[in-house]
Amino acid sequence: QVQLVESGGGLVQSGGSLRLSCTASGSIDNIYAMGWYRQAPGNERKMVAGIATNGETHYSDPVKGRFTISRNNAKNTVTLQMNSLKPEDTAVYYCNAGDYLYYPNKYWGQGTQVTVSS
């Protein structure tokens, strides 16, 4: 089993920045990819960004150029730096980890709320 704990959500004005962090613990030796998904009220959960152990990254189109994902393999952490935030970025953000860079994996964090006011 893998446990994922997120931190860093909050309330920010449009145009502002937030940084989310996620730390993995447990049976983490075989985790290939870590990433972030988000879910707004009434919407399905969608991928935001992902990063593999070799540094390969993947971003969804709405966040390209504004969000940056990074990973510290030694500390088993993944960070999402979010800049130029927009009200449409408001959602619960979930950390995700497992074998796949482009698809959701079976391990999820509890979620952290990000709210962007206009």
TITORLUM-840982 format. One line per 5 residues: their letters; for each residue y, x, z of N, C-alpha, C, CB. Coordinates in Angstrom, 3 decimals, padded with zeros to 6 digits. Glycine has a CB too. Layout:
<sites>
a) Y X Z Y X Z Y X Z Y X Z; ...
</sites>
This chain:
<sites>
qvqlv) -001.200 000.831 000.000 000.000 000.000 000.000 001.247 000.863 000.000 000.007 -000.938 001.207; 002.267 000.326 -000.614 003.562 001.001 -000.686 004.609 000.073 -000.091 003.927 001.393 -002.160; 005.445 000.623 000.754 006.547 -000.137 001.322 007.863 000.381 000.729 006.552 -000.033 002.881; 008.718 -000.560 000.366 010.014 -000.223 -000.210 011.109 -000.858 000.641 010.113 -000.698 -001.691; 012.081 -000.051 001.029 013.182 -000.543 001.844 014.493 -000.229 001.144 013.150 000.080 003.262
esggg) 015.263 -001.291 000.877 016.536 -001.142 000.172 017.698 -001.142 001.157 016.715 -002.264 -000.862; 018.797 -000.571 000.717 020.037 -000.627 001.478 021.198 -000.496 000.520 020.087 000.478 002.561; 022.381 -000.906 000.965 023.582 -000.648 000.205 024.236 -001.834 -000.466 023.283 000.320 -000.793; 023.677 -003.013 -000.340 024.327 -004.162 -000.956 025.591 -004.551 -000.217 023.378 -005.338 -001.006; 026.290 -005.544 -000.751 027.489 -006.008 -000.083 028.399 -006.777 -001.011 028.228 -004.854 000.507
lvqsg) 029.639 -006.941 -000.568 030.659 -007.675 -001.309 031.690 -006.703 -001.840 031.327 -008.747 -000.425; 032.017 -006.847 -003.113 032.990 -005.959 -003.739 033.802 -006.748 -004.754 032.291 -004.749 -004.412; 035.013 -006.322 -005.003 035.838 -006.976 -006.003 035.450 -006.520 -007.401 037.315 -006.696 -005.745; 035.755 -007.347 -008.357 035.499 -007.007 -009.753 036.170 -005.678 -010.094 036.004 -008.129 -010.694; 035.415 -004.818 -010.778 035.899 -003.486 -011.102 035.522 -002.431 -010.092 037.361 -003.514 -011.242
gslrl) 035.010 -002.849 -008.962 034.638 -001.918 -007.907 033.263 -001.315 -008.110 034.689 -002.604 -006.583; 032.829 -000.566 -007.095 031.556 000.145 -007.162 030.731 -000.095 -005.903 031.790 001.644 -007.362; 029.435 -000.019 -006.085 028.480 -000.051 -004.979 027.337 000.876 -005.320 027.964 -001.496 -004.705; 026.672 001.367 -004.274 025.488 002.193 -004.492 024.334 001.607 -003.685 025.753 003.683 -004.093; 023.229 001.373 -004.375 022.020 000.882 -003.735 021.019 002.027 -003.601 021.409 -000.294 -004.537
sctas) 020.301 002.026 -002.489 019.255 003.020 -002.279 017.956 002.329 -001.903 019.665 004.029 -001.189; 016.864 002.970 -002.252 015.540 002.447 -001.935 014.651 003.625 -001.551 014.934 001.646 -003.141; 013.980 003.488 -000.426 013.068 004.526 000.045 011.657 003.985 000.071 013.476 005.035 001.439; 010.742 004.741 -000.514 009.340 004.357 -000.554 008.547 005.093 000.517 008.749 004.633 -001.936; 007.573 004.400 001.082 006.674 005.021 002.063 005.283 004.422 001.883 007.193 004.809 003.536
gsidn) 004.307 005.060 002.502 002.929 004.589 002.380 002.167 005.402 001.343 002.902 003.103 002.009; 001.370 004.741 000.541 000.523 005.400 -000.474 001.348 005.656 -001.734 -000.735 004.526 -000.812; 002.188 006.659 -001.686 003.181 006.863 -002.732 002.805 007.946 -003.732 004.491 007.201 -002.114; 001.656 008.572 -003.564 001.311 009.721 -004.403 001.246 009.377 -005.881 -000.007 010.294 -003.968; 000.857 008.162 -006.215 000.646 007.817 -007.614 001.768 006.956 -008.204 -000.663 007.100 -007.759
iyamg) 002.893 006.889 -007.529 003.997 006.102 -008.090 004.605 006.858 -009.247 005.073 005.793 -007.019; 004.572 006.257 -010.433 005.137 006.876 -011.634 006.593 006.448 -011.831 004.301 006.505 -012.876; 006.838 005.166 -011.654 008.172 004.642 -011.940 008.744 003.914 -010.739 008.132 003.709 -013.143; 010.039 004.045 -010.578 010.772 003.256 -009.590 011.963 002.653 -010.305 011.220 004.126 -008.352; 012.376 001.503 -009.845 013.481 000.872 -010.535 014.070 -000.282 -009.762 013.042 000.404 -011.871
wyrqa) 014.968 -000.977 -010.433 015.676 -002.092 -009.831 015.620 -003.315 -010.739 017.126 -001.708 -009.540; 015.412 -004.449 -010.120 015.487 -005.740 -010.781 016.537 -006.565 -010.036 014.083 -006.464 -010.805; 017.018 -007.606 -010.680 017.946 -008.496 -010.008 017.653 -009.942 -010.366 019.386 -008.140 -010.367; 018.025 -010.812 -009.431 017.807 -012.236 -009.640 019.012 -013.001 -009.123 016.508 -012.713 -008.942; 019.669 -013.691 -010.051 020.792 -014.549 -009.698 020.263 -015.961 -009.426 021.872 -014.560 -010.833
pgner) 020.986 -016.767 -008.661 020.518 -018.122 -008.352 020.226 -018.919 -009.615 021.552 -018.858 -007.507; 019.043 -019.529 -009.654 018.652 -020.337 -010.790 018.148 -019.563 -011.988 019.778 -021.154 -011.201; 018.119 -018.250 -011.876 017.676 -017.414 -012.997 016.397 -016.672 -012.646 018.772 -016.413 -013.392; 015.732 -016.177 -013.676 014.538 -015.380 -013.443 014.934 -013.959 -013.062 013.628 -015.377 -014.689; 013.980 -013.267 -012.449 014.220 -011.879 -012.067 014.166 -011.014 -013.330 013.170 -011.394 -011.002
kmvag) 015.164 -010.152 -013.469 015.265 -009.330 -014.676 015.455 -007.865 -014.326 016.419 -009.810 -015.555; 014.946 -007.016 -015.203 015.053 -005.584 -014.980 016.498 -005.140 -015.143 014.139 -004.811 -015.943; 016.894 -004.201 -014.289 018.210 -003.594 -014.377 018.083 -002.166 -014.897 018.916 -003.616 -013.005; 017.277 -001.373 -014.220 017.111 000.026 -014.601 015.830 000.562 -013.989 018.327 000.874 -014.157; 015.271 001.592 -014.630 014.069 002.228 -014.111 014.106 003.716 -014.387 012.814 001.603 -014.723
iatng) 013.338 004.466 -013.595 013.270 005.913 -013.769 011.868 006.388 -013.433 014.320 006.635 -012.885; 011.362 007.297 -014.271 010.026 007.841 -014.074 010.087 009.168 -013.323 009.320 008.024 -015.421; 008.930 009.656 -012.932 008.893 010.924 -012.194 009.414 012.083 -013.036 007.471 011.224 -011.730; 009.318 011.982 -014.365 009.801 013.063 -015.226 011.292 012.920 -015.566 008.983 013.101 -016.511; 011.947 011.913 -014.988 013.369 011.728 -015.209 013.726 010.778 -016.330 013.983 013.019 -015.477
ethys) 012.749 010.322 -017.085 013.019 009.347 -018.144 013.601 008.087 -017.525 011.728 009.019 -018.947; 014.659 007.557 -018.150 015.319 006.365 -017.616 015.331 005.237 -018.628 016.742 006.691 -017.190; 015.527 004.041 -018.110 015.603 002.846 -018.945 016.613 001.906 -018.306 014.197 002.155 -019.104; 017.529 001.378 -019.132 018.555 000.463 -018.642 018.543 -000.820 -019.466 019.950 001.125 -018.692; 018.851 -001.927 -018.805 019.045 -003.156 -019.552 020.409 -003.103 -020.230 018.927 -004.400 -018.627
dpvkg) 020.556 -003.831 -021.315 021.805 -003.777 -022.085 023.039 -004.155 -021.263 021.703 -004.693 -023.280; 022.974 -005.168 -020.395 024.194 -005.559 -019.663 024.767 -004.476 -018.748 023.907 -006.772 -018.842; 023.960 -003.492 -018.372 024.448 -002.499 -017.400 024.622 -001.113 -018.001 023.497 -002.415 -016.229; 024.230 -000.940 -019.244 024.359 000.375 -019.875 025.809 000.839 -019.858 023.832 000.335 -021.319; 026.006 002.089 -019.464 027.341 002.645 -019.408 028.065 002.385 -018.106 028.138 002.111 -020.518
rftis) 027.539 001.487 -017.279 028.182 001.163 -015.996 027.317 001.565 -014.802 028.490 -000.333 -015.926; 026.019 001.451 -014.937 025.088 001.758 -013.854 024.357 003.062 -014.163 024.075 000.598 -013.649; 024.049 003.801 -013.103 023.283 005.029 -013.243 022.181 005.055 -012.196 024.194 006.270 -013.113; 020.966 005.276 -012.666 019.834 005.366 -011.746 019.444 006.823 -011.580 018.629 004.530 -012.254; 019.083 007.189 -010.364 018.638 008.552 -010.091 017.504 008.499 -009.077 019.812 009.439 -009.571
rnnak) 016.800 009.605 -008.999 015.601 009.612 -008.155 015.446 010.976 -007.502 014.336 009.258 -008.980; 015.033 010.955 -006.261 014.700 012.177 -005.533 013.208 012.095 -005.210 015.582 012.346 -004.215; 012.403 012.787 -005.997 010.952 012.694 -005.822 010.500 013.265 -004.477 010.242 013.422 -006.957; 011.199 014.279 -004.007 010.808 014.896 -002.732 011.035 013.941 -001.567 011.592 016.197 -002.501; 012.083 013.116 -001.683 012.406 012.184 -000.596 011.917 010.772 -000.874 013.899 012.161 -000.360
ntvtl) 011.301 010.581 -002.047 010.779 009.267 -002.415 011.862 008.196 -002.389 009.647 008.875 -001.482; 013.015 008.549 -002.920 014.118 007.600 -002.956 014.604 007.396 -004.393 015.271 008.085 -002.061; 015.127 006.225 -004.639 015.771 005.920 -005.909 017.116 005.290 -005.583 014.886 004.968 -006.804; 018.123 005.673 -006.348 019.486 005.213 -006.105 020.044 004.575 -007.367 020.387 006.378 -005.642; 020.787 003.514 -007.189 021.451 002.854 -008.312 022.950 002.872 -008.034 020.924 001.382 -008.516
qmnsl) 023.668 003.666 -008.797 025.119 003.703 -008.701 025.682 002.676 -009.665 025.676 005.126 -009.007; 026.424 001.716 -009.125 026.948 000.626 -009.939 028.462 000.705 -009.978 026.489 -000.743 -009.394; 029.007 000.927 -011.151 030.445 001.032 -011.342 030.932 -000.100 -012.238 030.817 002.400 -011.945; 032.227 -000.311 -012.225 032.848 -001.343 -013.059 032.122 -002.680 -012.902 032.850 -000.911 -014.539; 031.888 -003.051 -011.675 031.117 -004.262 -011.410 031.856 -005.510 -011.875 030.799 -004.370 -009.926
kpedt) 031.069 -006.478 -012.329 031.590 -007.742 -012.828 031.000 -008.891 -012.008 031.267 -007.916 -014.339; 031.665 -010.023 -011.999 031.093 -011.168 -011.266 029.681 -011.528 -011.716 031.985 -012.377 -011.428; 029.376 -011.318 -012.983 028.030 -011.632 -013.468 026.965 -010.665 -012.981 028.025 -011.650 -014.960; 027.367 -009.600 -012.296 026.394 -008.706 -011.671 025.930 -009.242 -010.319 026.991 -007.311 -011.501; 026.553 -010.308 -009.846 026.168 -010.899 -008.568 024.722 -011.377 -008.616 027.104 -012.064 -008.206
avyyc) 023.930 -010.900 -007.664 022.508 -011.225 -007.625 021.887 -010.573 -006.391 021.786 -010.753 -008.928; 020.643 -010.936 -006.147 019.833 -010.175 -005.194 019.139 -009.072 -005.985 018.786 -011.097 -004.439; 019.285 -007.857 -005.524 018.711 -006.699 -006.207 017.455 -006.253 -005.469 019.740 -005.537 -006.296; 016.384 -006.050 -006.239 015.087 -005.698 -005.681 014.647 -004.337 -006.180 014.044 -006.755 -006.033; 014.190 -003.519 -005.287 013.560 -002.258 -005.649 012.117 -002.532 -006.081 013.607 -001.247 -004.461
nagdy) 011.656 -001.771 -007.071 010.313 -001.985 -007.623 009.664 -000.633 -007.890 010.368 -002.838 -008.930; 008.369 -000.527 -007.678 007.700 000.763 -007.873 006.262 000.563 -008.321 007.737 001.592 -006.582; 005.785 001.525 -009.122 004.401 001.456 -009.579 004.175 002.293 -010.813 004.009 000.029 -009.855; 003.321 001.818 -011.712 002.869 002.592 -012.867 003.740 002.460 -014.113 001.491 002.190 -013.207; 004.559 001.411 -014.170 005.229 001.072 -015.416 006.736 001.263 -015.348 004.920 -000.344 -015.787
lyypn) 007.271 001.898 -016.382 008.714 002.095 -016.453 009.409 000.889 -017.055 009.039 003.337 -017.261; 008.771 000.209 -017.981 009.414 -000.867 -018.726 008.972 -002.264 -018.300 009.145 -000.689 -020.181; 008.065 -002.340 -017.336 007.572 -003.636 -016.894 007.559 -003.675 -015.362 006.153 -003.914 -017.468; 007.599 -004.887 -014.797 007.586 -004.959 -013.325 006.263 -004.475 -012.756 007.854 -006.392 -012.856; 006.370 -003.779 -011.626 005.199 -003.283 -010.925 004.897 -004.177 -009.728 005.408 -001.823 -010.476
kywgq) 003.790 -003.891 -009.065 003.361 -004.808 -008.015 004.048 -004.605 -006.675 001.905 -004.683 -007.826; 004.741 -003.485 -006.500 005.382 -003.235 -005.208 006.863 -003.586 -005.276 005.199 -001.764 -004.784; 007.301 -004.402 -004.319 008.680 -004.882 -004.282 009.290 -004.661 -002.910 008.745 -006.364 -004.655; 010.586 -004.421 -002.897 011.321 -004.430 -001.655 011.720 -005.846 -001.291 012.545 -003.535 -001.750; 012.420 -005.975 -000.183 012.778 -007.299 000.311 014.024 -007.857 -000.359 012.986 -007.251 001.799
gtqvt) 014.761 -007.010 -001.043 015.958 -007.447 -001.752 017.226 -007.211 -000.950 015.845 -008.905 -002.100; 018.302 -006.947 -001.662 019.608 -006.781 -001.037 020.645 -007.507 -001.880 019.972 -005.275 -000.880; 021.537 -008.233 -001.225 022.509 -009.062 -001.930 023.692 -008.230 -002.402 022.993 -010.200 -001.033; 024.042 -008.414 -003.667 025.267 -007.834 -004.231 026.129 -008.996 -004.717 024.951 -006.813 -005.410; 027.350 -009.062 -004.208 028.274 -010.118 -004.603 029.553 -009.480 -005.115 028.570 -011.081 -003.420
vss) 029.927 -009.861 -006.341 031.137 -009.339 -006.965 032.122 -010.493 -007.123 030.824 -008.666 -008.346; 033.251 -010.383 -006.470 034.256 -011.450 -006.532 035.234 -011.173 -007.660 035.011 -011.581 -005.187; 035.733 -012.253 -008.242 036.660 -012.112 -009.374 038.103 -012.030 -008.902 036.499 -013.283 -010.345
</sites>
